[in-house]
């Protein structure tokens, strides 16, 4: 027996990619999404669709920074401003790890700062 569907009651599938819509001059709903200027919007669109989202890219960069921080031994003492920058990054990476774990994702965490001797 054939399937009978009233108008507007069938399966509706529509892929809406705000990144692609922006790059083609489109609008997403009632909100314009502005991701800034790109020197190569087509390359950026292909990277986002074929390689990794911005979140995935930032996640991998964050994980790599955690590894580098674990093995970082400065030859000269860091200034207060440099130490604050590293501490702020570690704090942000800890909070990101909290969110990942809340969603049952594995997360690298930066090591706690060593106490001054």
C-alpha positions in Angstrom: 0.0 0.0 0.0 1.5 3.4 -0.9 2.3 5.9 1.8 0.0 8.9 1.8 1.3 12.2 3.1 -0.5 15.5 3.3 1.3 18.6 2.0 4.1 19.8 4.3 3.9 16.6 6.4 6.7 14.6 4.7 10.2 14.2 5.8 12.1 17.4 5.6 15.9 17.5 5.5 17.7 20.7 5.1 21.4 21.2 5.8 22.1 24.7 7.0 25.7 25.5 7.4 26.1 29.0 8.8 29.7 29.1 7.7 28.9 28.3 4.1 25.9 30.7 4.1 28.1 33.5 5.3 30.8 32.8 2.7 28.2 32.9 -0.1 26.6 36.0 1.2 23.6 34.1 2.6 21.7 34.7 5.8 21.1 32.2 8.6 17.6 32.8 10.0 17.1 36.3 11.2 20.7 36.6 12.3 23.7 37.5 10.1 26.7 35.5 11.1 29.9 37.4 10.6 33.1 35.3 11.0 35.4 38.1 9.9 37.4 38.5 6.7 39.0 35.5 5.1 41.6 35.8 2.4 40.4 32.5 0.9 36.8 31.8 1.9 36.6 28.7 -0.3 39.7 27.1 1.4 38.2 28.0 4.8 34.8 26.4 3.9 36.6 23.2 2.6 38.6 23.0 5.8 35.5 23.4 7.9 33.5 20.9 5.9 36.2 18.3 5.1 38.8 18.5 7.9 37.6 19.9 11.2 35.3 22.5 12.8 36.7 25.5 14.6 36.0 23.7 17.9 37.9 20.6 16.8 40.8 22.7 15.6 41.0 24.7 18.8 40.7 21.5 20.8 43.7 19.9 19.1 45.7 23.1 19.6 44.7 23.1 23.3 45.8 19.5 23.7 49.1 20.2 22.0 49.7 23.2 24.3 49.0 21.0 27.3 51.7 18.6 26.1 54.2 21.5 25.5 53.4 23.1 28.8 54.2 19.8 30.6 57.6 19.8 29.1 58.3 23.5 29.3 61.3 24.5 31.3 62.3 28.1 30.7 66.0 28.9 30.8 65.3 32.2 32.5 62.6 33.0 35.0 59.3 34.2 33.5 58.1 37.7 34.2 55.0 38.2 36.2 53.1 39.1 33.0 54.3 35.9 31.3 53.5 33.7 34.3 50.0 35.3 34.4 49.5 34.5 30.7 50.5 30.8 31.2 48.3 30.6 34.3 45.3 32.1 32.5 45.8 29.5 29.6 46.0 26.6 32.1 42.9 27.9 33.8 41.0 28.0 30.5 42.2 24.6 29.5 41.1 23.2 32.9 37.6 24.6 32.4 37.5 23.2 28.9 38.4 19.8 30.3 35.6 20.1 32.8 33.1 20.7 30.0 34.4 17.9 27.9 34.2 15.5 30.9 30.7 16.7 31.6 29.8 15.4 28.1 31.6 12.1 28.6 34.5 13.1 26.4 38.1 12.4 27.3 40.2 15.4 28.2 43.8 16.3 28.7 44.5 18.5 31.7 47.4 20.8 32.3 49.6 19.8 35.3 49.2 21.9 38.4 51.9 24.5 38.8 54.8 23.4 41.0 55.1 25.2 44.3 58.0 27.6 44.6 61.0 25.9 46.4 
